Amino acid sequence: MHSFGYRANALFTFAVTILAFMCAIASFSDTLNSPTPTAHVQVLSINRFQKRPDGDDEVSMTFNISANLRSLFTWNTKQVFVFLAAEYETSKNSLNQVSLWDYIILEKEDAYFRIRSTNKYRFIDQGSNLRGKDFNLTLHWHVMPKTGKMFADKIVMTGYRLPEVYR
């Protein structure tokens, strides 16, 4: 006859194996979802565009963000981290990214939003590279599942330009 410890170990191993199998199926089911999120960002005004005492450029802007990210949610989605970044090129770097705003969406109902905001984080460039600079606004998101692999994607919106002179 088998001892109590041997039987408990066999039961625990079986339970963990079943749990791992169920987690694998849950992760696989997310690959069948093909989300179609939409977003639009409108820059309403450049509130402040100045050269700081240390020589760096700083921008403060007001913008509207409207997004429908409901299709990112499945039964396996725990939360979605969303952030808006300004992206531009300089002579030193082919890609500069500055985070302007972020939000954590916990419920599918909150994944459709229209927000008017100023940048939550400072838009600062190390140097005087922003005058007359073209830049993109990119809405990034990271979907964090209850189980399985996290995935990220983005929508790039082009056609934004900073002023030629400081304000």
HUSUL-V187833 format. One record per pair of residues at least 12 apart in sequence whose C-alpha atoms are under 6 Angstrom apart, sorted by the first residue. I is the first residue (numbers start at 0). J is the second residue. D is the distance in whole Angstrom. If there is no record, write none. Layout:
# HUSUL-V187833
[[I;J;D] [I;J;D]]
This chain:
# HUSUL-V187833
[[26;147;5] [34;70;5] [34;71;5] [35;70;6] [36;67;6] [36;68;5] [37;66;6] [37;67;5] [38;65;6] [38;66;4] [39;64;6] [39;65;5] [40;63;6] [40;64;5] [41;62;5] [41;63;5] [42;62;4] [43;61;5] [43;62;5] [44;60;6] [44;61;5] [45;60;4] [46;59;5] [46;60;5] [47;59;5] [47;166;6] [48;165;5] [48;166;5] [49;165;5] [49;166;6] [54;126;6] [55;124;6] [55;125;5] [55;126;4] [55;127;6] [56;123;6] [56;124;5] [56;127;5] [57;122;6] [57;123;4] [58;122;5] [60;117;6] [61;116;6] [61;117;4] [62;115;6] [62;116;6] [63;114;6] [63;115;4] [64;113;6] [64;114;5] [65;112;6] [65;113;4] [66;111;6] [66;112;6] [67;111;4] [68;110;5] [69;107;6] [69;110;5] [75;144;5] [75;145;5] [76;144;4] [76;145;6] [77;143;6] [77;144;5] [77;145;5] [78;104;6] [78;105;5] [78;143;5] [79;103;6] [79;104;5] [79;141;6] [79;142;5] [79;143;6] [80;103;5] [80;140;5] [80;141;5] [81;101;6] [81;102;5] [81;139;6] [81;140;4] [82;100;6] [82;101;4] [82;138;6] [82;139;5] [83;98;6] [83;99;6] [83;100;5] [83;137;6] [83;138;5] [84;97;5] [84;98;4] [84;99;5] [84;136;6] [84;137;5] [85;97;5] [85;135;6] [85;136;5] [86;134;6] [86;135;5] [87;134;5] [99;118;5] [99;119;6] [99;120;5] [100;118;6] [100;119;5] [130;162;6] [130;163;5] [131;161;5] [131;162;5] [131;163;4] [132;160;6] [132;161;5] [133;159;6] [133;160;4] [134;159;5] [134;160;6] [135;156;6] [135;157;5] [136;156;5] [137;154;6] [137;155;4] [137;156;6] [138;153;5] [138;154;5] [139;152;6] [139;153;4] [140;152;6]]
